[in-house]
Amino acid sequence: MVALDDEAFVAQLPATAHLACIIGWLKELGADATIGDTGIVHELVHLMHLTPMGAEPFELGQVRAQFARSLLLAP
């Protein structure tokens, strides 16, 4: 998911959110990091409510960076 371009990432938001749920659970990230106000799953759901590619580039970039940082499985 991290390697996708913005358009493909946005097109795959439901699958991305699902993956975030699974990895968040496996890593035991907890509610604040996943579904809290600034949690990665919560942020992905916010993006799903926007029209395709309708996210502000900064917001999309922030969520993508958070996704990559929070859900990294191996360094």
C-alpha positions in Angstrom: 0.0 0.0 0.0 2.8 2.4 0.8 4.3 2.0 -2.7 1.0 3.0 -4.4 0.7 6.4 -6.0 -2.0 8.8 -4.5 -4.7 7.9 -7.0 -4.3 4.1 -6.4 -4.1 4.6 -2.6 -7.3 6.6 -2.6 -9.0 4.0 -4.8 -8.0 1.3 -2.3 -9.1 3.1 0.8 -11.5 0.4 2.1 -8.7 -2.3 1.7 -6.2 0.1 3.2 -8.4 0.7 6.3 -8.9 -3.0 6.6 -5.2 -3.6 6.5 -4.6 -0.9 9.0 -7.1 -2.6 11.4 -5.3 -5.9 11.1 -1.8 -4.5 11.4 -2.8 -2.2 14.3 -4.2 -5.3 16.1 -1.1 -7.4 15.4 1.2 -4.6 16.6 -1.1 -3.9 19.6 -1.2 -0.2 18.8 -4.2 0.5 20.9 -7.3 2.6 20.5 -5.6 6.0 20.5 -3.3 5.1 17.7 -5.9 3.4 15.6 -9.4 4.6 16.2 -8.8 7.7 18.3 -9.3 11.2 17.0 -6.0 11.2 15.2 -5.7 7.4 14.8 -4.7 5.9 11.5 -7.9 4.0 10.9 -10.0 7.0 11.9 -8.0 9.2 9.4 -8.4 6.7 6.6 -12.2 6.7 7.2 -12.2 10.5 7.0 -10.5 10.2 3.6 -13.2 7.7 2.4 -15.9 10.4 2.9 -14.2 12.6 0.3 -14.7 12.3 -3.4 -12.0 10.3 -5.1 -8.8 12.3 -5.1 -10.8 15.1 -3.4 -8.5 15.2 -0.4 -6.2 18.1 0.0 -2.7 17.0 -1.0 -1.3 18.0 2.4 -4.0 16.0 4.2 -3.5 13.0 2.0 0.2 13.2 2.4 -0.1 13.4 6.1 -2.3 10.3 6.3 0.0 8.4 4.0 3.0 9.3 6.1 1.2 8.3 9.3 0.1 5.0 7.6 3.7 4.2 6.6 5.1 5.2 10.0 2.5 3.6 12.3 2.0 0.3 10.4 5.5 -0.5 9.5 6.0 -4.2 10.1 9.8 -4.5 9.7 12.5 -1.8 9.5 
